[in-house]
Amino acid sequence: MLGTGRTLPDKFTYPVVIKACGDLSLIDVGVGIHGQTFKFGYDSDTFVQNTLLAMYMNAGEKEAAQLVFDLMLERTVISWNTMINGYFWNNCVEDAVKVYGRMMDVGVEPNCATVVSVLPACGLLKNVELGRDVHALVQEKGFWGDIVVWSALPDMYVKCGQMKEAWLLAKGMDEKDVCEGVKPNSVSIASLLSACGSLVYLNYGKCLHAWAIRQKLESEVIVETALIDMYAKCNHGNLSYKVFMGTSKKRTAPWNALLSGFIQNKLAREAIELFKQIATIAAYGKHGHGKMAVKLFNQLVQSGVKPNHATFTSVLHACSHAGLVDEGFSLFNFMLKQHQVIPHVDHYTCIVDLLGRTGRLNDAYNPIRTMPITPNHAVWGALLGACVIHENVELGEVAARWTFELEPENTGNYVLLAKLYATVGRWGDAEKIRDMVNEVGLRKLPAHSLVEVRDM
């Protein structure tokens, strides 16, 4: 266009070209065009500057975006929103909140996009006070009709640990769905299901499940995952399993991709699919349904999914809690021979716990002596807990010495050994352990234990 000598770009041309550079990640070209805006006098045009802000933020060039922002003679709400959102997506969450604070201080009228930009930052920072202020702003400005705002609010409260407030929002959303036509989306339902699970509100969780079906959202992966998690937390593994069995085809994906938050933004579908299986296995194990956990694990393998460290840990833990010794050993050998997974200390802890719970203490001790990695406090703690249950003082003393060395300030280990001595009538030794606790400056805290004994 410039080469013809006849037609020159104007203030409408530059934003289109700059946006294209941002979308195509052509930052060098975008910088060159930014320079041309000075030459032709469009560098101070608000529309052009807003597009530059977005381009630089999308490219991670925060300093360049801030420079453009600082030089702006007129900052619109779009300018402020772009900066807030840009800092958030560039992992500068505190800066995003600061920009929002400046925006409110100078009296710029916020809109729905402002709210949606700042609420995720409140959630990540667990800044519930600011989140409540934004919530009040939503009420004051009448932003309730925007479903994206509806999604962001309960999600913020869930991330801040304020499950009750998230749940109350769900009730309000239900009323507005009937009276005003506000429709939830998959993110809002998933957030509210998370709140129901944490509060063990099974009945309301079921209502949300029905709500999701009415809105034709029950097959959304994020909703499926939240339903599985909610039912598991409410101690209804059968319903969790039922939801899982109705989900789509399973695919292998990295476990850590899901741990970054399946309700947060841009989570890969594969990560969610794998989580649904592992979460269900873990839920069965937690509530003593070991055989169902093993059955689900076998289905996972048969469907072509390659189990990883986390999957094996979940199913071995389930076997341990259910006392499925043969199944646990079989799975451990399957892990080593068929999938060639390098065993982690978590796997050995499960095996020691599995054998110890069933009274096979010498068999539990053997893997500790032969394992190729150094046993940690969890491994020895599992053995110590088993020795207390089955009153094996000799082996219990061995395990206790290691736990004292590895965790010298953990009162739970001392208390367990004292309990073991007292159980077999060695009151003098029990008193010595209590004196030892006092000597190292430890105090037993009532109603708290750091080592699990018979699920207590």
Secondary structure, DSSP 8 states (H G I E B T S, - for coil): -GGGSS----TTHHHHHHHHHHHTT-HHHHHHHHHHHHHTT-TT-HHHHHHHHHHHHHTT-HHHHHHHHHH-SS--HHHHHHHHHHHHHTT-HHHHHHHHHHHHHTT----HHHHHHHHHHHHHHT-HHHHHHHHHHHHHHTGGG-HHHHHHHHHHHHHTT-HHHHHHHHHHHHHHHHHT-----HHHHHHHHHHHHHHT-HHHHHHHHHHHHHTT-TTSHHHHHHHHHHHHHTT-HHHHHHHHHTS-------HHHHHT-TTSTT--HHHHHHHHHHHHHHHHHHTT-HHHHHHHHHHHHHTT----HHHHHHHHHHHHHHT-HHHHHHHHHHHHHTS-----HHHHHHHHHHHHHTT-HHHHHHHHHH-SS---HHHHHHHHHHHHHHT-HHHHHHHHHHHHHH-TT-HHHHHHHHHHHHHTT-HHHHHHHHHHHHHTT----TT--SS-STT-
